[in-house]
Amino acid sequence: MPSSGIGFMNPPSRRVRIDDIAKLAGVSSATVSRVISGARPVSESTRERVLATAQHFGYQPSQLARNLRRGRAATVGVLVSDIENAHFATMVRAIEEALYARGTRVLFCNTGEDTAKQSSYLEVMAAERVMGVVISPTPEGDSAVSRLMDLGTPVVAIDRPVSDPRADSVVTDNAVAMAKGTQLLVDSGRRHIGWIGRDSVWTNSERLAGYRSAVELAGLQPITAVSDFTVQGGYLAAEMLLDDHPDLDGLVISNNHMTIGALQALRARGILVSDRMGVVAFDDPPWASLVDPPLTTVAQPIWGMANAAVDRLFMRIADISLPPEQICVECQLQIRASSQIRRKSPNEE
């Protein structure tokens, strides 16, 4: 029995894990992680209780966690798919600040949605023996992530999950949020609502599913166009929809870069947003409230996602045997003028 005199319940029959220590010590798993990693200050009484509980039940954190406690240099790899996208730029900043607060260095890489590039960078992560990796994965790049995990490196996927069941992930409620955004256009009287997005990306598939559910529930016909997540891609997709559907009166757009392109296409044709065309876009870049009219968006809680991913990574570093978890964070609608009730033309009066 530890000298602190703390009383203990019976330990679980299996190998003790970090969540067991949390339950036995009467604290959260995150608190145990902070005590073990030394990442954030906790009260001395809490620290003593957690350490006494861990010692009593023979809890052995991972070698990575022991290295961190001994003050060795610690580095976490961060990979995102497109640093030019404001969404990922903000995400990198948020992750970096969360890691810096824990005394951890960052090895940052931008994959540019290139699977081969992602694989190359993950090899660098393995060679550098990083403590762990936070990654927004490229499509079809999961095998390289699995190889890194085979080496014992913890991985937390952010924004998009990976197929390897061992990986933790932090995502948003893409389908639910996109359905709510689409419903705004339905409620405003739009009856020919198009969708612009990209195929082969998990987030986009979820957003498309949300759009489809809303228009089909309203008895409307889905109208879709796919391209890549670029300004040019959004422009071309909008042109395609406008050419094929002259009665188009609403657009739901799956990415902030594509939104810029779609707005450019509408302006080139003299189509006024909110008067003739209702628009709802995913992502809430700073310029969304500055355009005329201000743009209704689905805002992802990027800072909350980043903090959740870093917290989960350090829990995984402290106990590699934790069961994998997918954390889903709720998006928020930012309702502005672009989705307002459609004004009727004189011929419709």
VOPAGU-2260 file (C-alpha; in pm, 1 decimal, decimal comma):
REM VOPAGU-2260
SITE   aa  ch    i         X         Y         Z
SITE  MET   A    0       0,0       0,0       0,0
SITE  PRO   A    1     142,7     345,0     -89,1
SITE  SER   A    2     249,6     565,8     199,7
SITE  SER   A    3     -14,8     826,0     119,0
SITE  GLY   A    4    -272,4     614,0     299,7
SITE  ILE   A    5    -522,1     637,3      16,4
SITE  GLY   A    6    -777,6     355,6      15,5
SITE  PHE   A    7    -825,7     161,9    -308,1
SITE  MET   A    8   -1103,4     -39,2    -468,4
SITE  ASN   A    9   -1031,3    -376,9    -621,4
SITE  PRO   A   10    -845,6    -350,2    -953,4
SITE  PRO   A   11    -999,4    -480,1   -1278,0
SITE  SER   A   12    -914,0    -838,5   -1372,5
SITE  ARG   A   13    -748,1    -736,8   -1702,9
SITE  ARG   A   14    -440,6    -520,2   -1756,2
SITE  VAL   A   15    -489,4    -180,9   -1592,5
SITE  ARG   A   16    -539,6     103,5   -1839,6
SITE  ILE   A   17    -552,2     479,9   -1808,1
SITE  ASP   A   18    -931,9     490,7   -1781,6
SITE  ASP   A   19    -915,8     236,3   -1497,6
SITE  ILE   A   20    -671,6     458,1   -1307,1
SITE  ALA   A   21    -905,7     752,3   -1364,5
SITE  LYS   A   22   -1203,4     563,6   -1222,7
SITE  LEU   A   23   -1008,7     425,6    -928,6
SITE  ALA   A   24    -861,3     765,8    -844,0
SITE  GLY   A   25   -1191,4     947,0    -892,3
SITE  VAL   A   26   -1070,6    1178,0   -1168,8
SITE  SER   A   27   -1109,7    1204,6   -1545,6
SITE  SER   A   28    -893,6    1018,9   -1798,4
SITE  ALA   A   29    -769,7    1356,4   -1921,4
SITE  THR   A   30    -649,1    1440,1   -1569,4
SITE  VAL   A   31    -456,3    1111,8   -1550,3
SITE  SER   A   32    -301,4    1190,7   -1888,1
SITE  ARG   A   33    -194,7    1534,9   -1765,0
SITE  VAL   A   34     -38,1    1389,8   -1450,6
SITE  ILE   A   35     153,6    1123,6   -1643,5
SITE  SER   A   36     270,3    1353,3   -1922,6
SITE  GLY   A   37     323,3    1660,2   -1708,3
SITE  ALA   A   38     154,7    1852,7   -1987,3
SITE  ARG   A   39     -61,9    2082,0   -1774,9
SITE  PRO   A   40     -54,6    2168,2   -1403,3
SITE  VAL   A   41    -284,8    1985,5   -1163,8
SITE  SER   A   42    -321,8    2023,4    -789,4
SITE  GLU   A   43     -62,0    1847,3    -576,8
SITE  SER   A   44    -327,7    1639,6    -399,1
SITE  THR   A   45    -469,0    1519,2    -731,2
SITE  ARG   A   46    -121,9    1441,2    -862,8
SITE  GLU   A   47     -37,6    1238,3    -551,1
SITE  ARG   A   48    -366,7    1047,0    -568,9
SITE  VAL   A   49    -321,4     957,2    -936,7
SITE  LEU   A   50      41,5     852,3    -894,6
SITE  ALA   A   51     -37,7     651,4    -581,6
SITE  THR   A   52    -321,0     471,7    -761,5
SITE  ALA   A   53    -102,1     398,4   -1062,6
SITE  GLN   A   54     177,9     263,3    -843,0
SITE  HIS   A   55     -55,7      51,1    -632,8
SITE  PHE   A   56    -206,1    -125,0    -935,1
SITE  GLY   A   57     118,2    -152,3   -1131,5
SITE  TYR   A   58       6,6      73,7   -1414,0
SITE  GLN   A   59     281,4     105,3   -1676,6
SITE  PRO   A   60     246,6     396,2   -1920,6
SITE  SER   A   61     401,1     371,7   -2262,8
SITE  GLN   A   62     770,3     432,0   -2324,2
SITE  LEU   A   63     677,3     750,7   -2507,3
SITE  ALA   A   64     503,8     884,4   -2198,4
SITE  ARG   A   65     801,9     792,9   -1977,1
SITE  ASN   A   66    1034,2     976,5   -2214,0
SITE  LEU   A   67     811,9    1283,2   -2193,0
SITE  ARG   A   68     815,7    1279,7   -1811,4
SITE  ARG   A   69    1194,8    1261,1   -1814,8
SITE  GLY   A   70    1205,6    1586,3   -2010,2
SITE  ARG   A   71    1342,3    1451,6   -2337,5
SITE  ALA   A   72    1280,2    1649,5   -2654,5
SITE  ALA   A   73     926,4    1577,5   -2773,8
SITE  THR   A   74     796,8    1622,6   -3129,0
SITE  VAL   A   75     452,6    1559,7   -3277,9
SITE  GLY   A   76     398,8    1532,0   -3652,2
SITE  VAL   A   77     113,5    1733,2   -3804,1
SITE  LEU   A   78      -0,6    1666,5   -4161,9
SITE  VAL   A   79    -277,3    1856,9   -4339,2
SITE  SER   A   80    -405,9    1820,7   -4691,6
SITE  ASP   A   81    -409,1    2184,2   -4810,9
SITE  ILE   A   82    -239,4    2462,5   -4612,7
SITE  GLU   A   83    -365,9    2723,8   -4863,1
SITE  ASN   A   84    -717,8    2650,4   -4744,7
SITE  ALA   A   85    -806,2    2884,2   -4456,0
SITE  HIS   A   86    -976,3    2593,1   -4280,4
SITE  PHE   A   87    -652,4    2395,5   -4256,6
SITE  ALA   A   88    -436,0    2701,2   -4193,4
SITE  THR   A   89    -642,6    2782,1   -3885,6
SITE  MET   A   90    -637,3    2417,4   -3783,4
SITE  VAL   A   91    -256,2    2404,8   -3797,7
SITE  ARG   A   92    -231,2    2715,8   -3584,2
SITE  ALA   A   93    -474,3    2574,5   -3328,3
SITE  ILE   A   94    -291,8    2238,9   -3310,8
SITE  GLU   A   95      46,0    2411,2   -3282,2
SITE  GLU   A   96     -72,5    2627,8   -2992,2
SITE  ALA   A   97    -219,1    2326,8   -2811,3
SITE  LEU   A   98     107,4    2135,2   -2853,8
SITE  TYR   A   99     323,6    2432,0   -2757,0
SITE  ALA   A  100     126,5    2464,2   -2433,1
SITE  ARG   A  101     237,5    2108,3   -2357,2
SITE  GLY   A  102     603,8    2181,7   -2424,2
SITE  THR   A  103     597,1    1989,0   -2749,2
SITE  ARG   A  104     759,5    2074,4   -3081,5
SITE  VAL   A  105     578,8    2039,2   -3415,0
SITE  LEU   A  106     701,2    1877,2   -3735,5
SITE  PHE   A  107     459,2    2016,0   -3994,1
SITE  CYS   A  108     393,1    1882,5   -4346,2
SITE  ASN   A  109     147,9    1981,4   -4619,9
SITE  THR   A  110      43,3    1692,8   -4843,3
SITE  GLY   A  111    -146,7    1890,7   -5107,6
SITE  GLU   A  112    -400,8    1604,1   -5129,4
SITE  ASP   A  113    -118,3    1391,1   -5275,9
SITE  THR   A  114    -119,0    1032,2   -5148,3
SITE  ALA   A  115     243,3     969,4   -5247,4
SITE  LYS   A  116     349,6    1287,1   -5070,4
SITE  GLN   A  117     164,1    1182,2   -4757,5
SITE  SER   A  118     337,1     843,0   -4759,0
SITE  SER   A  119     676,6    1010,7   -4797,3
SITE  TYR   A  120     613,5    1246,8   -4508,9
SITE  LEU   A  121     489,9     966,4   -4283,8
SITE  GLU   A  122     816,8     785,5   -4351,3
SITE  VAL   A  123     993,8    1097,8   -4228,6
SITE  MET   A  124     777,6    1091,2   -3915,2
SITE  ALA   A  125     878,1     731,8   -3851,0
SITE  ALA   A  126    1247,4     808,9   -3905,6
SITE  GLU   A  127    1227,5    1106,2   -3667,6
SITE  ARG   A  128    1059,0     885,7   -3406,1
SITE  VAL   A  129     788,3    1140,3   -3335,7
SITE  MET   A  130     575,8    1090,0   -3024,9
SITE  GLY   A  131     260,3    1080,4   -3233,2
SITE  VAL   A  132      87,8    1220,2   -3540,5
SITE  VAL   A  133    -218,9    1435,3   -3598,1
SITE  ILE   A  134    -326,6    1400,9   -3960,4
SITE  SER   A  135    -595,0    1517,8   -4198,4
SITE  PRO   A  136    -549,3    1225,6   -4437,7
SITE  THR   A  137    -554,1    1227,5   -4815,0
SITE  PRO   A  138    -798,8     998,8   -4998,3
SITE  GLU   A  139    -667,5     644,4   -5044,3
SITE  GLY   A  140    -367,7     712,4   -4821,6
SITE  ASP   A  141    -466,6     495,9   -4526,1
SITE  SER   A  142    -209,9     219,2   -4585,2
SITE  ALA   A  143      78,5     453,5   -4500,3
SITE  VAL   A  144     -99,2     554,4   -4180,9
SITE  SER   A  145    -136,7     188,2   -4087,7
SITE  ARG   A  146     234,4     125,6   -4143,9
SITE  LEU   A  147     317,2     407,0   -3904,3
SITE  MET   A  148      83,5     264,2   -3642,8
SITE  ASP   A  149     243,7     -77,9   -3688,4
SITE  LEU   A  150     560,6      84,3   -3556,0
SITE  GLY   A  151     378,6     184,2   -3238,6
SITE  THR   A  152     329,3     551,7   -3324,4
SITE  PRO   A  153      -7,7     686,3   -3204,0
SITE  VAL   A  154    -219,1     854,9   -3472,8
SITE  VAL   A  155    -520,1    1082,8   -3436,7
SITE  ALA   A  156    -704,6    1173,0   -3757,5
SITE  ILE   A  157    -868,3    1514,6   -3768,3
SITE  ASP   A  158   -1138,5    1640,4   -4005,5
SITE  ARG   A  159   -1139,0    1305,0   -4188,9
SITE  PRO   A  160   -1109,1     957,7   -4034,0
SITE  VAL   A  161    -883,7     677,2   -4155,5
SITE  SER   A  162    -995,7     322,2   -4215,8
SITE  ASP   A  163    -753,0     162,2   -3968,6
SITE  PRO   A  164    -969,1      77,4   -3663,1
SITE  ARG   A  165    -676,3     147,3   -3427,6
SITE  ALA   A  166    -673,1     520,3   -3505,9
SITE  ASP   A  167    -861,7     778,7   -3304,6
SITE  SER   A  168   -1037,2    1056,8   -3493,7
SITE  VAL   A  169   -1196,2    1396,5   -3439,1
SITE  VAL   A  170   -1461,3    1490,6   -3697,0
SITE  THR   A  171   -1768,3    1710,1   -3725,9
SITE  ASP   A  172   -2132,3    1620,6   -3784,9
SITE  ASN   A  173   -2097,6    1689,4   -4157,5
SITE  ALA   A  174   -2418,3    1522,1   -4273,0
SITE  VAL   A  175   -2642,1    1671,2   -4003,8
SITE  ALA   A  176   -2492,5    2018,0   -4048,9
SITE  MET   A  177   -2526,5    2012,7   -4427,0
SITE  ALA   A  178   -2886,6    1895,5   -4399,5
SITE  LYS   A  179   -2963,0    2191,2   -4172,7
SITE  GLY   A  180   -2795,5    2431,0   -4414,0
SITE  THR   A  181   -2989,1    2289,1   -4708,9
SITE  GLN   A  182   -3312,6    2311,4   -4512,6
SITE  LEU   A  183   -3263,1    2688,5   -4483,8
SITE  LEU   A  184   -3292,0    2713,0   -4862,8
SITE  VAL   A  185   -3592,3    2482,6   -4868,9
SITE  ASP   A  186   -3762,7    2697,3   -4604,2
SITE  SER   A  187   -3685,0    3013,0   -4803,7
SITE  GLY   A  188   -3892,6    2885,0   -5094,3
SITE  ARG   A  189   -3618,1    2748,5   -5318,6
SITE  ARG   A  190   -3725,9    2448,2   -5522,8
SITE  HIS   A  191   -3430,7    2381,4   -5754,2
SITE  ILE   A  192   -3135,3    2353,1   -5520,2
SITE  GLY   A  193   -2801,1    2239,5   -5656,9
SITE  TRP   A  194   -2502,7    2093,8   -5474,6
SITE  ILE   A  195   -2135,5    2149,6   -5557,7
SITE  GLY   A  196   -1862,6    1930,7   -5409,1
SITE  ARG   A  197   -1592,3    1674,7   -5469,5
SITE  ASP   A  198   -1600,9    1296,8   -5482,6
SITE  SER   A  199   -1364,6    1049,8   -5311,4
SITE  VAL   A  200   -1334,2    1249,2   -4987,2
SITE  TRP   A  201   -1507,3    1127,7   -4669,8
SITE  THR   A  202   -1615,5    1474,6   -4555,1
SITE  ASN   A  203   -1764,6    1548,3   -4893,6
SITE  SER   A  204   -1956,2    1219,8   -4904,1
SITE  GLU   A  205   -2105,8    1300,7   -4564,4
SITE  ARG   A  206   -2203,7    1650,7   -4675,8
SITE  LEU   A  207   -2360,3    1517,9   -4995,0
SITE  ALA   A  208   -2563,1    1270,7   -4788,4
SITE  GLY   A  209   -2689,7    1555,9   -4571,0
SITE  TYR   A  210   -2787,5    1762,1   -4874,2
SITE  ARG   A  211   -2967,5    1468,1   -5036,1
SITE  SER   A  212   -3162,5    1389,3   -4720,9
SITE  ALA   A  213   -3291,7    1745,7   -4694,9
SITE  VAL   A  214   -3399,0    1789,7   -5058,0
SITE  GLU   A  215   -3554,1    1443,4   -5081,4
SITE  LEU   A  216   -3745,5    1496,7   -4757,0
SITE  ALA   A  217   -3885,8    1813,3   -4914,8
SITE  GLY   A  218   -3989,2    1616,8   -5224,3
SITE  LEU   A  219   -3728,1    1788,1   -5442,8
SITE  GLN   A  220   -3491,2    1643,5   -5699,3
SITE  PRO   A  221   -3117,5    1638,0   -5610,7
SITE  ILE   A  222   -2906,2    1836,2   -5858,1
SITE  THR   A  223   -2533,2    1775,2   -5821,1
SITE  ALA   A  224   -2200,9    1863,0   -5980,6
SITE  VAL   A  225   -1856,6    1741,6   -5872,8
SITE  SER   A  226   -1515,3    1893,1   -5923,9
SITE  ASP   A  227   -1204,4    1944,5   -5710,8
SITE  PHE   A  228   -1170,0    2153,9   -5394,1
SITE  THR   A  229   -1037,5    2462,5   -5576,3
SITE  VAL   A  230   -1168,4    2801,2   -5687,8
SITE  GLN   A  231   -1154,1    2683,9   -6049,4
SITE  GLY   A  232   -1333,9    2363,2   -5954,4
SITE  GLY   A  233   -1617,3    2560,2   -5796,0
SITE  TYR   A  234   -1643,2    2787,9   -6098,7
SITE  LEU   A  235   -1666,4    2499,3   -6344,8
SITE  ALA   A  236   -1917,7    2308,8   -6131,6
SITE  ALA   A  237   -2140,2    2616,2   -6099,8
SITE  GLU   A  238   -2119,7    2676,3   -6476,1
SITE  MET   A  239   -2225,5    2317,0   -6536,4
SITE  LEU   A  240   -2528,2    2345,9   -6307,8
SITE  LEU   A  241   -2634,8    2680,2   -6454,6
SITE  ASP   A  242   -2607,3    2547,0   -6809,9
SITE  ASP   A  243   -2801,0    2228,6   -6738,1
SITE  HIS   A  244   -3062,0    2376,4   -6502,1
SITE  PRO   A  245   -3181,4    2724,9   -6605,9
SITE  ASP   A  246   -3435,3    2722,5   -6321,0
SITE  LEU   A  247   -3167,7    2671,6   -6055,1
SITE  ASP   A  248   -3250,0    2893,9   -5756,2
SITE  GLY   A  249   -3027,6    2761,4   -5477,7
SITE  LEU   A  250   -2672,8    2637,0   -5424,2
SITE  VAL   A  251   -2522,7    2432,7   -5142,4
SITE  ILE   A  252   -2143,1    2429,9   -5164,3
SITE  SER   A  253   -1917,5    2182,7   -4984,5
SITE  ASN   A  254   -1590,7    2377,1   -4954,2
SITE  ASN   A  255   -1481,5    2739,6   -4905,3
SITE  HIS   A  256   -1252,4    2749,1   -5211,8
SITE  MET   A  257   -1529,6    2610,2   -5430,0
SITE  THR   A  258   -1760,2    2875,9   -5288,1
SITE  ILE   A  259   -1535,3    3153,0   -5420,9
SITE  GLY   A  260   -1544,0    2997,3   -5766,6
SITE  ALA   A  261   -1920,6    2951,1   -5759,7
SITE  LEU   A  262   -1974,5    3313,3   -5655,3
SITE  GLN   A  263   -1749,6    3424,0   -5941,8
SITE  ALA   A  264   -1957,2    3219,6   -6186,3
SITE  LEU   A  265   -2279,7    3374,6   -6057,6
SITE  ARG   A  266   -2137,4    3725,2   -6086,5
SITE  ALA   A  267   -2014,4    3659,4   -6441,8
SITE  ARG   A  268   -2373,3    3581,1   -6540,2
SITE  GLY   A  269   -2524,9    3871,5   -6352,5
SITE  ILE   A  270   -2708,2    3641,9   -6110,2
SITE  LEU   A  271   -2773,6    3812,4   -5776,9
SITE  VAL   A  272   -2726,3    3607,8   -5462,6
SITE  SER   A  273   -3033,1    3598,7   -5235,3
SITE  ASP   A  274   -3257,7    3765,8   -5495,9
SITE  ARG   A  275   -3246,5    3489,2   -5754,2
SITE  MET   A  276   -2997,4    3245,2   -5601,4
SITE  GLY   A  277   -2987,6    3134,3   -5239,7
SITE  VAL   A  278   -2643,9    3017,8   -5126,0
SITE  VAL   A  279   -2525,5    2813,9   -4825,2
SITE  ALA   A  280   -2159,9    2710,4   -4798,1
SITE  PHE   A  281   -1959,0    2478,5   -4577,7
SITE  ASP   A  282   -1674,4    2644,8   -4381,0
SITE  ASP   A  283   -1691,9    2995,1   -4239,4
SITE  PRO   A  284   -1386,7    3191,2   -4362,2
SITE  PRO   A  285   -1338,2    3549,7   -4238,8
SITE  TRP   A  286   -1459,5    3694,6   -4568,7
SITE  ALA   A  287   -1799,6    3520,5   -4546,7
SITE  SER   A  288   -1952,0    3807,1   -4349,2
SITE  LEU   A  289   -1789,7    4072,3   -4573,1
SITE  VAL   A  290   -1924,2    3976,8   -4916,7
SITE  ASP   A  291   -2246,6    4131,1   -5043,4
SITE  PRO   A  292   -2479,1    3986,3   -4937,8
SITE  PRO   A  293   -2313,3    3821,3   -4634,0
SITE  LEU   A  294   -2284,9    3447,5   -4680,2
SITE  THR   A  295   -2471,1    3186,1   -4477,3
SITE  THR   A  296   -2223,3    2916,9   -4375,7
SITE  VAL   A  297   -2178,6    2596,7   -4180,3
SITE  ALA   A  298   -1899,6    2679,7   -3935,0
SITE  GLN   A  299   -1672,5    2405,4   -3807,0
SITE  PRO   A  300   -1538,1    2454,1   -3450,2
SITE  ILE   A  301   -1174,2    2431,2   -3560,0
SITE  TRP   A  302   -1014,9    2526,4   -3228,7
SITE  GLY   A  303   -1232,4    2280,1   -3041,1
SITE  MET   A  304   -1142,9    2006,0   -3289,6
SITE  ALA   A  305    -771,3    2082,6   -3256,3
SITE  ASN   A  306    -777,3    2076,8   -2876,7
SITE  ALA   A  307    -977,6    1753,7   -2875,1
SITE  ALA   A  308    -729,1    1591,0   -3115,3
SITE  VAL   A  309    -425,7    1694,0   -2909,1
SITE  ASP   A  310    -590,7    1584,7   -2583,1
SITE  ARG   A  311    -674,2    1247,8   -2736,2
SITE  LEU   A  312    -321,8    1206,7   -2873,5
SITE  PHE   A  313    -166,9    1259,9   -2530,7
SITE  MET   A  314    -410,3    1015,3   -2375,4
SITE  ARG   A  315    -304,0     763,4   -2640,5
SITE  ILE   A  316      64,1     836,5   -2575,2
SITE  ALA   A  317       6,1     774,2   -2204,9
SITE  ASP   A  318    -174,2     445,0   -2271,8
SITE  ILE   A  319    -139,2     287,0   -2616,2
SITE  SER   A  320    -390,8      16,2   -2519,1
SITE  LEU   A  321    -686,7     254,6   -2495,4
SITE  PRO   A  322    -976,6     151,7   -2720,4
SITE  PRO   A  323   -1004,7     377,4   -3027,2
SITE  GLU   A  324   -1253,9     660,8   -3015,9
SITE  GLN   A  325   -1422,0     882,4   -3276,0
SITE  ILE   A  326   -1505,6    1223,4   -3133,0
SITE  CYS   A  327   -1778,0    1408,6   -3323,5
SITE  VAL   A  328   -1799,8    1785,9   -3274,6
SITE  GLU   A  329   -2112,8    1982,2   -3364,2
SITE  CYS   A  330   -2102,1    2247,3   -3637,9
SITE  GLN   A  331   -2287,8    2577,1   -3608,0
SITE  LEU   A  332   -2498,9    2752,2   -3871,3
SITE  GLN   A  333   -2403,1    3114,1   -3930,2
SITE  ILE   A  334   -2724,3    3245,9   -4085,7
SITE  ARG   A  335   -2676,7    3553,9   -4301,8
SITE  ALA   A  336   -2850,8    3723,1   -4594,3
SITE  SER   A  337   -2749,8    3480,0   -4872,1
SITE  SER   A  338   -3010,4    3227,8   -4756,7
SITE  GLN   A  339   -3294,9    3472,8   -4693,3
SITE  ILE   A  340   -3646,8    3423,9   -4827,7
SITE  ARG   A  341   -3651,5    3453,4   -5204,0
SITE  ARG   A  342   -3812,4    3763,3   -5345,4
SITE  LYS   A  343   -4073,3    3689,7   -5612,3
SITE  SER   A  344   -4032,0    3838,0   -5957,1
SITE  PRO   A  345   -4314,9    4057,3   -6097,9
SITE  ASN   A  346   -4426,6    3766,0   -6319,7
SITE  GLU   A  347   -4478,8    3551,4   -6008,2
SITE  GLU   A  348   -4697,6    3800,6   -5823,1
